């Protein structure tokens, strides 16, 4: 299991760094969606109810927004 986690972390950082450097690899960008679907987790809310959340979907949305903003700035 630790090896799987290391592999996921490596893929996430590799993808993040490629986006920061401005080099988008098409296969890597599709991995965010796949990764976010695979890595859902359960959390307990303040009311004590178990809810299904997906942190990677939130990260995916934020990174997509940042990449979109960066791309728009480059076009201007």
Secondary structure, 3 states (H helix, E strand, C coil): CHHHHHHHHHHHHHHHHHHHCCCCCHHHHHHHHHHHHHCCEEEECCCCCEEEECHHHHHHHHHHHHHHHHHHHHHC
